[in-house]
Amino acid sequence: MPWRVRAIGTCVLLLSIAVRVPGAQAPADEYRLKAAFIQRFPEFVTWPPSAFETRDTFELCVANPSPFGTALTELTAGESLHGRAIAVREVDLGESLESCHVLFVGGPMDGEVRTYLQRAHALPILTVGESPAFLDQGGVIGLRMVDGRVGFDVSLSSAQRAGLQLSSQILRLALQVKN
């Protein structure tokens, strides 16, 4: 399938995922939607070759405690990216992040979130979080709820620092792009 058709299809999918989450629904529904975004973000990112040199899988890492339950694992089952099977791994604060391609750190901006970001700072990792201060602290993509919908902001400087190149499609879909 030509890459443009796939890219357009992925954009349509991301936009369709950004459906309204009624306030009466459980928070788990919000995290199912966020999991879908996290699963699709890597399609819009180019990593430096060094990010794949010694890795057999494409790792989506989630800082413990994971808010996703089984949603992210179910979404990625049987999927691959860059010729590697997608693996979901929960990480604790003391674990190595070097094999992670994506790192989701949920919750409010606190000491643990800052520590994860500091540890990922010089690594080619797409960091995704949900704290309003996430981008200001060095994160690449900040998820947020706006009028009951999942949206996201992007920090280009954090992406560049990590050696990541974000496609124009993800930048067009972002609610806000910070330099």
PyMOL commands that place a pseudoatom at each C-alpha (Angstrom):
pseudoatom trace, name=CA, resn=MET, resi=1, chain=A, elem=C, hetatm=0, pos=[0.000, 0.000, 0.000]
pseudoatom trace, name=CA, resn=PRO, resi=2, chain=A, elem=C, hetatm=0, pos=[1.485, 3.364, -0.934]
pseudoatom trace, name=CA, resn=TRP, resi=3, chain=A, elem=C, hetatm=0, pos=[2.727, 5.308, 2.057]
pseudoatom trace, name=CA, resn=ARG, resi=4, chain=A, elem=C, hetatm=0, pos=[0.537, 8.348, 1.304]
pseudoatom trace, name=CA, resn=VAL, resi=5, chain=A, elem=C, hetatm=0, pos=[-2.639, 6.256, 1.340]
pseudoatom trace, name=CA, resn=ARG, resi=6, chain=A, elem=C, hetatm=0, pos=[-1.573, 4.680, 4.625]
pseudoatom trace, name=CA, resn=ALA, resi=7, chain=A, elem=C, hetatm=0, pos=[-0.678, 8.077, 6.123]
pseudoatom trace, name=CA, resn=ILE, resi=8, chain=A, elem=C, hetatm=0, pos=[-4.048, 9.531, 5.131]
pseudoatom trace, name=CA, resn=GLY, resi=9, chain=A, elem=C, hetatm=0, pos=[-5.791, 6.461, 6.522]
pseudoatom trace, name=CA, resn=THR, resi=10, chain=A, elem=C, hetatm=0, pos=[-3.915, 6.827, 9.789]
pseudoatom trace, name=CA, resn=CYS, resi=11, chain=A, elem=C, hetatm=0, pos=[-4.851, 10.526, 10.009]
pseudoatom trace, name=CA, resn=VAL, resi=12, chain=A, elem=C, hetatm=0, pos=[-8.497, 9.641, 9.470]
pseudoatom trace, name=CA, resn=LEU, resi=13, chain=A, elem=C, hetatm=0, pos=[-8.190, 6.960, 12.154]
pseudoatom trace, name=CA, resn=LEU, resi=14, chain=A, elem=C, hetatm=0, pos=[-6.648, 9.394, 14.643]
pseudoatom trace, name=CA, resn=LEU, resi=15, chain=A, elem=C, hetatm=0, pos=[-9.362, 11.929, 13.968]
pseudoatom trace, name=CA, resn=SER, resi=16, chain=A, elem=C, hetatm=0, pos=[-12.073, 9.290, 14.343]
pseudoatom trace, name=CA, resn=ILE, resi=17, chain=A, elem=C, hetatm=0, pos=[-10.556, 8.168, 17.632]
pseudoatom trace, name=CA, resn=ALA, resi=18, chain=A, elem=C, hetatm=0, pos=[-10.893, 11.694, 18.980]
pseudoatom trace, name=CA, resn=VAL, resi=19, chain=A, elem=C, hetatm=0, pos=[-14.545, 11.044, 19.695]
pseudoatom trace, name=CA, resn=ARG, resi=20, chain=A, elem=C, hetatm=0, pos=[-16.427, 12.602, 22.524]
pseudoatom trace, name=CA, resn=VAL, resi=21, chain=A, elem=C, hetatm=0, pos=[-16.052, 10.854, 25.879]
pseudoatom trace, name=CA, resn=PRO, resi=22, chain=A, elem=C, hetatm=0, pos=[-19.285, 11.549, 27.800]
pseudoatom trace, name=CA, resn=GLY, resi=23, chain=A, elem=C, hetatm=0, pos=[-18.756, 12.593, 31.406]
pseudoatom trace, name=CA, resn=ALA, resi=24, chain=A, elem=C, hetatm=0, pos=[-20.895, 9.691, 32.650]
pseudoatom trace, name=CA, resn=GLN, resi=25, chain=A, elem=C, hetatm=0, pos=[-18.479, 7.098, 31.281]
pseudoatom trace, name=CA, resn=ALA, resi=26, chain=A, elem=C, hetatm=0, pos=[-15.775, 5.549, 33.399]
pseudoatom trace, name=CA, resn=PRO, resi=27, chain=A, elem=C, hetatm=0, pos=[-12.205, 6.895, 33.249]
pseudoatom trace, name=CA, resn=ALA, resi=28, chain=A, elem=C, hetatm=0, pos=[-11.262, 3.551, 31.662]
pseudoatom trace, name=CA, resn=ASP, resi=29, chain=A, elem=C, hetatm=0, pos=[-12.937, 4.746, 28.444]
pseudoatom trace, name=CA, resn=GLU, resi=30, chain=A, elem=C, hetatm=0, pos=[-10.687, 7.806, 28.410]
pseudoatom trace, name=CA, resn=TYR, resi=31, chain=A, elem=C, hetatm=0, pos=[-7.639, 5.565, 28.711]
pseudoatom trace, name=CA, resn=ARG, resi=32, chain=A, elem=C, hetatm=0, pos=[-8.813, 3.264, 25.927]
pseudoatom trace, name=CA, resn=LEU, resi=33, chain=A, elem=C, hetatm=0, pos=[-8.853, 6.317, 23.672]
pseudoatom trace, name=CA, resn=LYS, resi=34, chain=A, elem=C, hetatm=0, pos=[-5.468, 7.489, 24.927]
pseudoatom trace, name=CA, resn=ALA, resi=35, chain=A, elem=C, hetatm=0, pos=[-4.086, 3.985, 24.328]
pseudoatom trace, name=CA, resn=ALA, resi=36, chain=A, elem=C, hetatm=0, pos=[-5.254, 4.213, 20.704]
pseudoatom trace, name=CA, resn=PHE, resi=37, chain=A, elem=C, hetatm=0, pos=[-3.376, 7.495, 20.289]
pseudoatom trace, name=CA, resn=ILE, resi=38, chain=A, elem=C, hetatm=0, pos=[-0.230, 6.044, 21.849]
pseudoatom trace, name=CA, resn=GLN, resi=39, chain=A, elem=C, hetatm=0, pos=[-0.441, 3.037, 19.546]
pseudoatom trace, name=CA, resn=ARG, resi=40, chain=A, elem=C, hetatm=0, pos=[-0.675, 5.288, 16.460]
pseudoatom trace, name=CA, resn=PHE, resi=41, chain=A, elem=C, hetatm=0, pos=[1.802, 8.058, 17.343]
pseudoatom trace, name=CA, resn=PRO, resi=42, chain=A, elem=C, hetatm=0, pos=[4.884, 6.003, 16.337]
pseudoatom trace, name=CA, resn=GLU, resi=43, chain=A, elem=C, hetatm=0, pos=[3.643, 5.855, 12.736]
pseudoatom trace, name=CA, resn=PHE, resi=44, chain=A, elem=C, hetatm=0, pos=[4.277, 9.600, 12.554]
pseudoatom trace, name=CA, resn=VAL, resi=45, chain=A, elem=C, hetatm=0, pos=[7.779, 9.581, 14.053]
pseudoatom trace, name=CA, resn=THR, resi=46, chain=A, elem=C, hetatm=0, pos=[11.195, 8.894, 12.577]
pseudoatom trace, name=CA, resn=TRP, resi=47, chain=A, elem=C, hetatm=0, pos=[13.783, 7.593, 15.039]
pseudoatom trace, name=CA, resn=PRO, resi=48, chain=A, elem=C, hetatm=0, pos=[17.546, 7.774, 14.543]
pseudoatom trace, name=CA, resn=PRO, resi=49, chain=A, elem=C, hetatm=0, pos=[19.053, 4.490, 13.287]
pseudoatom trace, name=CA, resn=SER, resi=50, chain=A, elem=C, hetatm=0, pos=[20.715, 3.954, 16.676]
pseudoatom trace, name=CA, resn=ALA, resi=51, chain=A, elem=C, hetatm=0, pos=[17.260, 3.440, 18.220]
pseudoatom trace, name=CA, resn=PHE, resi=52, chain=A, elem=C, hetatm=0, pos=[16.962, 0.125, 16.380]
pseudoatom trace, name=CA, resn=GLU, resi=53, chain=A, elem=C, hetatm=0, pos=[20.514, -1.241, 16.336]
pseudoatom trace, name=CA, resn=THR, resi=54, chain=A, elem=C, hetatm=0, pos=[20.236, -3.759, 19.162]
pseudoatom trace, name=CA, resn=ARG, resi=55, chain=A, elem=C, hetatm=0, pos=[16.471, -4.097, 19.507]
pseudoatom trace, name=CA, resn=ASP, resi=56, chain=A, elem=C, hetatm=0, pos=[14.329, -6.946, 18.213]
pseudoatom trace, name=CA, resn=THR, resi=57, chain=A, elem=C, hetatm=0, pos=[11.000, -5.355, 19.191]
pseudoatom trace, name=CA, resn=PHE, resi=58, chain=A, elem=C, hetatm=0, pos=[9.437, -1.918, 19.062]
pseudoatom trace, name=CA, resn=GLU, resi=59, chain=A, elem=C, hetatm=0, pos=[8.757, -1.143, 22.727]
pseudoatom trace, name=CA, resn=LEU, resi=60, chain=A, elem=C, hetatm=0, pos=[5.895, 0.922, 24.060]
pseudoatom trace, name=CA, resn=CYS, resi=61, chain=A, elem=C, hetatm=0, pos=[6.778, 1.465, 27.710]
pseudoatom trace, name=CA, resn=VAL, resi=62, chain=A, elem=C, hetatm=0, pos=[4.285, 2.582, 30.338]
pseudoatom trace, name=CA, resn=ALA, resi=63, chain=A, elem=C, hetatm=0, pos=[5.361, 3.897, 33.737]
pseudoatom trace, name=CA, resn=ASN, resi=64, chain=A, elem=C, hetatm=0, pos=[3.786, 2.007, 36.625]
pseudoatom trace, name=CA, resn=PRO, resi=65, chain=A, elem=C, hetatm=0, pos=[1.057, 2.120, 37.624]
pseudoatom trace, name=CA, resn=SER, resi=66, chain=A, elem=C, hetatm=0, pos=[-0.424, 1.735, 34.150]
pseudoatom trace, name=CA, resn=PRO, resi=67, chain=A, elem=C, hetatm=0, pos=[-3.829, 3.361, 33.688]
pseudoatom trace, name=CA, resn=PHE, resi=68, chain=A, elem=C, hetatm=0, pos=[-4.494, 1.319, 30.533]
pseudoatom trace, name=CA, resn=GLY, resi=69, chain=A, elem=C, hetatm=0, pos=[-5.306, -2.086, 31.970]
pseudoatom trace, name=CA, resn=THR, resi=70, chain=A, elem=C, hetatm=0, pos=[-5.099, -4.442, 28.976]
pseudoatom trace, name=CA, resn=ALA, resi=71, chain=A, elem=C, hetatm=0, pos=[-6.224, -1.862, 26.383]
pseudoatom trace, name=CA, resn=LEU, resi=72, chain=A, elem=C, hetatm=0, pos=[-2.779, -0.982, 24.993]
pseudoatom trace, name=CA, resn=THR, resi=73, chain=A, elem=C, hetatm=0, pos=[-1.658, -4.617, 24.853]
pseudoatom trace, name=CA, resn=GLU, resi=74, chain=A, elem=C, hetatm=0, pos=[-4.873, -5.607, 23.087]
pseudoatom trace, name=CA, resn=LEU, resi=75, chain=A, elem=C, hetatm=0, pos=[-4.548, -2.791, 20.531]
pseudoatom trace, name=CA, resn=THR, resi=76, chain=A, elem=C, hetatm=0, pos=[-0.980, -3.745, 19.649]
pseudoatom trace, name=CA, resn=ALA, resi=77, chain=A, elem=C, hetatm=0, pos=[-1.432, -7.543, 19.594]
pseudoatom trace, name=CA, resn=GLY, resi=78, chain=A, elem=C, hetatm=0, pos=[0.022, -8.874, 16.350]
pseudoatom trace, name=CA, resn=GLU, resi=79, chain=A, elem=C, hetatm=0, pos=[1.073, -5.393, 15.184]
pseudoatom trace, name=CA, resn=SER, resi=80, chain=A, elem=C, hetatm=0, pos=[4.536, -4.449, 13.989]
pseudoatom trace, name=CA, resn=LEU, resi=81, chain=A, elem=C, hetatm=0, pos=[6.365, -1.237, 13.197]
pseudoatom trace, name=CA, resn=HIS, resi=82, chain=A, elem=C, hetatm=0, pos=[9.653, -0.701, 11.401]
pseudoatom trace, name=CA, resn=GLY, resi=83, chain=A, elem=C, hetatm=0, pos=[9.821, -4.475, 10.852]
pseudoatom trace, name=CA, resn=ARG, resi=84, chain=A, elem=C, hetatm=0, pos=[9.623, -5.219, 14.573]
pseudoatom trace, name=CA, resn=ALA, resi=85, chain=A, elem=C, hetatm=0, pos=[6.803, -6.663, 16.640]
pseudoatom trace, name=CA, resn=ILE, resi=86, chain=A, elem=C, hetatm=0, pos=[5.271, -4.106, 18.984]
pseudoatom trace, name=CA, resn=ALA, resi=87, chain=A, elem=C, hetatm=0, pos=[5.750, -5.013, 22.638]
pseudoatom trace, name=CA, resn=VAL, resi=88, chain=A, elem=C, hetatm=0, pos=[4.108, -3.259, 25.583]
pseudoatom trace, name=CA, resn=ARG, resi=89, chain=A, elem=C, hetatm=0, pos=[6.173, -3.157, 28.760]
pseudoatom trace, name=CA, resn=GLU, resi=90, chain=A, elem=C, hetatm=0, pos=[5.446, -1.604, 32.131]
pseudoatom trace, name=CA, resn=VAL, resi=91, chain=A, elem=C, hetatm=0, pos=[8.476, 0.035, 33.721]
pseudoatom trace, name=CA, resn=ASP, resi=92, chain=A, elem=C, hetatm=0, pos=[9.287, 1.003, 37.267]
pseudoatom trace, name=CA, resn=LEU, resi=93, chain=A, elem=C, hetatm=0, pos=[11.271, 4.073, 38.233]
pseudoatom trace, name=CA, resn=GLY, resi=94, chain=A, elem=C, hetatm=0, pos=[14.531, 2.161, 38.709]
pseudoatom trace, name=CA, resn=GLU, resi=95, chain=A, elem=C, hetatm=0, pos=[14.355, 0.171, 35.448]
pseudoatom trace, name=CA, resn=SER, resi=96, chain=A, elem=C, hetatm=0, pos=[16.358, 0.925, 32.340]
pseudoatom trace, name=CA, resn=LEU, resi=97, chain=A, elem=C, hetatm=0, pos=[14.543, 2.902, 29.651]
pseudoatom trace, name=CA, resn=GLU, resi=98, chain=A, elem=C, hetatm=0, pos=[17.118, 2.304, 26.939]
pseudoatom trace, name=CA, resn=SER, resi=99, chain=A, elem=C, hetatm=0, pos=[15.023, -0.262, 25.067]
pseudoatom trace, name=CA, resn=CYS, resi=100, chain=A, elem=C, hetatm=0, pos=[11.913, 1.968, 25.060]
pseudoatom trace, name=CA, resn=HIS, resi=101, chain=A, elem=C, hetatm=0, pos=[10.864, 3.710, 21.855]
pseudoatom trace, name=CA, resn=VAL, resi=102, chain=A, elem=C, hetatm=0, pos=[7.800, 5.301, 23.463]
pseudoatom trace, name=CA, resn=LEU, resi=103, chain=A, elem=C, hetatm=0, pos=[7.386, 6.086, 27.162]
pseudoatom trace, name=CA, resn=PHE, resi=104, chain=A, elem=C, hetatm=0, pos=[3.996, 7.022, 28.602]
pseudoatom trace, name=CA, resn=VAL, resi=105, chain=A, elem=C, hetatm=0, pos=[4.100, 8.651, 32.028]
pseudoatom trace, name=CA, resn=GLY, resi=106, chain=A, elem=C, hetatm=0, pos=[0.620, 9.258, 33.428]
pseudoatom trace, name=CA, resn=GLY, resi=107, chain=A, elem=C, hetatm=0, pos=[-0.657, 11.330, 36.278]
pseudoatom trace, name=CA, resn=PRO, resi=108, chain=A, elem=C, hetatm=0, pos=[0.115, 14.804, 37.560]
pseudoatom trace, name=CA, resn=MET, resi=109, chain=A, elem=C, hetatm=0, pos=[3.538, 16.399, 37.299]
pseudoatom trace, name=CA, resn=ASP, resi=110, chain=A, elem=C, hetatm=0, pos=[5.329, 15.214, 40.401]
pseudoatom trace, name=CA, resn=GLY, resi=111, chain=A, elem=C, hetatm=0, pos=[8.773, 14.020, 41.361]
pseudoatom trace, name=CA, resn=GLU, resi=112, chain=A, elem=C, hetatm=0, pos=[8.324, 10.623, 39.696]
pseudoatom trace, name=CA, resn=VAL, resi=113, chain=A, elem=C, hetatm=0, pos=[7.199, 12.100, 36.370]
pseudoatom trace, name=CA, resn=ARG, resi=114, chain=A, elem=C, hetatm=0, pos=[10.157, 14.506, 36.432]
pseudoatom trace, name=CA, resn=THR, resi=115, chain=A, elem=C, hetatm=0, pos=[12.521, 11.619, 37.189]
pseudoatom trace, name=CA, resn=TYR, resi=116, chain=A, elem=C, hetatm=0, pos=[11.223, 9.592, 34.229]
pseudoatom trace, name=CA, resn=LEU, resi=117, chain=A, elem=C, hetatm=0, pos=[11.645, 12.614, 31.945]
pseudoatom trace, name=CA, resn=GLN, resi=118, chain=A, elem=C, hetatm=0, pos=[15.167, 13.275, 33.231]
pseudoatom trace, name=CA, resn=ARG, resi=119, chain=A, elem=C, hetatm=0, pos=[16.116, 9.636, 32.632]
pseudoatom trace, name=CA, resn=ALA, resi=120, chain=A, elem=C, hetatm=0, pos=[14.677, 9.721, 29.099]
pseudoatom trace, name=CA, resn=HIS, resi=121, chain=A, elem=C, hetatm=0, pos=[16.168, 13.164, 28.356]
pseudoatom trace, name=CA, resn=ALA, resi=122, chain=A, elem=C, hetatm=0, pos=[19.131, 12.101, 26.200]
pseudoatom trace, name=CA, resn=LEU, resi=123, chain=A, elem=C, hetatm=0, pos=[17.575, 8.924, 24.774]
pseudoatom trace, name=CA, resn=PRO, resi=124, chain=A, elem=C, hetatm=0, pos=[15.679, 8.575, 21.465]
pseudoatom trace, name=CA, resn=ILE, resi=125, chain=A, elem=C, hetatm=0, pos=[12.348, 8.073, 23.232]
pseudoatom trace, name=CA, resn=LEU, resi=126, chain=A, elem=C, hetatm=0, pos=[8.987, 9.566, 22.316]
pseudoatom trace, name=CA, resn=THR, resi=127, chain=A, elem=C, hetatm=0, pos=[7.752, 10.684, 25.739]
pseudoatom trace, name=CA, resn=VAL, resi=128, chain=A, elem=C, hetatm=0, pos=[3.990, 11.001, 26.169]
pseudoatom trace, name=CA, resn=GLY, resi=129, chain=A, elem=C, hetatm=0, pos=[2.232, 12.265, 29.276]
pseudoatom trace, name=CA, resn=GLU, resi=130, chain=A, elem=C, hetatm=0, pos=[-0.949, 13.879, 30.475]
pseudoatom trace, name=CA, resn=SER, resi=131, chain=A, elem=C, hetatm=0, pos=[0.108, 16.510, 32.977]
pseudoatom trace, name=CA, resn=PRO, resi=132, chain=A, elem=C, hetatm=0, pos=[-0.514, 20.127, 31.890]
pseudoatom trace, name=CA, resn=ALA, resi=133, chain=A, elem=C, hetatm=0, pos=[3.176, 20.846, 32.653]
pseudoatom trace, name=CA, resn=PHE, resi=134, chain=A, elem=C, hetatm=0, pos=[4.477, 17.765, 30.802]
pseudoatom trace, name=CA, resn=LEU, resi=135, chain=A, elem=C, hetatm=0, pos=[5.819, 19.630, 27.757]
pseudoatom trace, name=CA, resn=ASP, resi=136, chain=A, elem=C, hetatm=0, pos=[7.352, 22.372, 29.900]
pseudoatom trace, name=CA, resn=GLN, resi=137, chain=A, elem=C, hetatm=0, pos=[9.318, 19.698, 31.784]
pseudoatom trace, name=CA, resn=GLY, resi=138, chain=A, elem=C, hetatm=0, pos=[10.742, 18.173, 28.571]
pseudoatom trace, name=CA, resn=GLY, resi=139, chain=A, elem=C, hetatm=0, pos=[8.026, 15.788, 27.331]
pseudoatom trace, name=CA, resn=VAL, resi=140, chain=A, elem=C, hetatm=0, pos=[7.374, 15.452, 23.586]
pseudoatom trace, name=CA, resn=ILE, resi=141, chain=A, elem=C, hetatm=0, pos=[3.595, 14.862, 23.434]
pseudoatom trace, name=CA, resn=GLY, resi=142, chain=A, elem=C, hetatm=0, pos=[1.077, 15.932, 26.051]
pseudoatom trace, name=CA, resn=LEU, resi=143, chain=A, elem=C, hetatm=0, pos=[-2.356, 14.329, 25.936]
pseudoatom trace, name=CA, resn=ARG, resi=144, chain=A, elem=C, hetatm=0, pos=[-5.284, 16.316, 27.267]
pseudoatom trace, name=CA, resn=MET, resi=145, chain=A, elem=C, hetatm=0, pos=[-9.049, 16.292, 27.393]
pseudoatom trace, name=CA, resn=VAL, resi=146, chain=A, elem=C, hetatm=0, pos=[-10.799, 19.208, 25.690]
pseudoatom trace, name=CA, resn=ASP, resi=147, chain=A, elem=C, hetatm=0, pos=[-14.583, 19.362, 25.724]
pseudoatom trace, name=CA, resn=GLY, resi=148, chain=A, elem=C, hetatm=0, pos=[-14.734, 15.631, 26.366]
pseudoatom trace, name=CA, resn=ARG, resi=149, chain=A, elem=C, hetatm=0, pos=[-12.327, 14.755, 23.539]
pseudoatom trace, name=CA, resn=VAL, resi=150, chain=A, elem=C, hetatm=0, pos=[-8.772, 13.478, 23.632]
pseudoatom trace, name=CA, resn=GLY, resi=151, chain=A, elem=C, hetatm=0, pos=[-6.355, 15.919, 22.042]
pseudoatom trace, name=CA, resn=PHE, resi=152, chain=A, elem=C, hetatm=0, pos=[-2.622, 16.483, 22.210]
pseudoatom trace, name=CA, resn=ASP, resi=153, chain=A, elem=C, hetatm=0, pos=[0.094, 19.124, 22.182]
pseudoatom trace, name=CA, resn=VAL, resi=154, chain=A, elem=C, hetatm=0, pos=[3.618, 18.694, 20.818]
pseudoatom trace, name=CA, resn=SER, resi=155, chain=A, elem=C, hetatm=0, pos=[7.009, 20.098, 21.796]
pseudoatom trace, name=CA, resn=LEU, resi=156, chain=A, elem=C, hetatm=0, pos=[9.270, 20.268, 18.743]
pseudoatom trace, name=CA, resn=SER, resi=157, chain=A, elem=C, hetatm=0, pos=[12.334, 21.195, 20.795]
pseudoatom trace, name=CA, resn=SER, resi=158, chain=A, elem=C, hetatm=0, pos=[11.903, 18.125, 23.031]
pseudoatom trace, name=CA, resn=ALA, resi=159, chain=A, elem=C, hetatm=0, pos=[11.469, 15.909, 19.963]
pseudoatom trace, name=CA, resn=GLN, resi=160, chain=A, elem=C, hetatm=0, pos=[14.611, 17.334, 18.366]
pseudoatom trace, name=CA, resn=ARG, resi=161, chain=A, elem=C, hetatm=0, pos=[16.576, 16.930, 21.607]
pseudoatom trace, name=CA, resn=ALA, resi=162, chain=A, elem=C, hetatm=0, pos=[15.591, 13.238, 21.600]
pseudoatom trace, name=CA, resn=GLY, resi=163, chain=A, elem=C, hetatm=0, pos=[16.692, 12.901, 17.963]
pseudoatom trace, name=CA, resn=LEU, resi=164, chain=A, elem=C, hetatm=0, pos=[13.129, 12.326, 16.770]
pseudoatom trace, name=CA, resn=GLN, resi=165, chain=A, elem=C, hetatm=0, pos=[11.553, 13.767, 13.665]
pseudoatom trace, name=CA, resn=LEU, resi=166, chain=A, elem=C, hetatm=0, pos=[7.785, 14.283, 13.785]
pseudoatom trace, name=CA, resn=SER, resi=167, chain=A, elem=C, hetatm=0, pos=[5.838, 14.142, 10.541]
pseudoatom trace, name=CA, resn=SER, resi=168, chain=A, elem=C, hetatm=0, pos=[3.805, 17.063, 9.304]
pseudoatom trace, name=CA, resn=GLN, resi=169, chain=A, elem=C, hetatm=0, pos=[0.629, 14.975, 9.750]
pseudoatom trace, name=CA, resn=ILE, resi=170, chain=A, elem=C, hetatm=0, pos=[1.053, 14.766, 13.522]
pseudoatom trace, name=CA, resn=LEU, resi=171, chain=A, elem=C, hetatm=0, pos=[1.886, 18.462, 13.707]
pseudoatom trace, name=CA, resn=ARG, resi=172, chain=A, elem=C, hetatm=0, pos=[-1.298, 19.354, 11.801]
pseudoatom trace, name=CA, resn=LEU, resi=173, chain=A, elem=C, hetatm=0, pos=[-3.406, 17.225, 14.164]
pseudoatom trace, name=CA, resn=ALA, resi=174, chain=A, elem=C, hetatm=0, pos=[-1.859, 18.715, 17.311]
pseudoatom trace, name=CA, resn=LEU, resi=175, chain=A, elem=C, hetatm=0, pos=[-3.904, 21.253, 19.230]
pseudoatom trace, name=CA, resn=GLN, resi=176, chain=A, elem=C, hetatm=0, pos=[-0.747, 23.223, 19.966]
pseudoatom trace, name=CA, resn=VAL, resi=177, chain=A, elem=C, hetatm=0, pos=[2.845, 22.961, 18.693]
pseudoatom trace, name=CA, resn=LYS, resi=178, chain=A, elem=C, hetatm=0, pos=[5.534, 24.456, 20.919]
pseudoatom trace, name=CA, resn=ASN, resi=179, chain=A, elem=C, hetatm=0, pos=[9.028, 25.243, 19.639]
for i in range(1, 179): cmd.bond("trace and resi %d" % i, "trace and resi %d" % (i + 1))
show_as sticks, trace
zoom trace
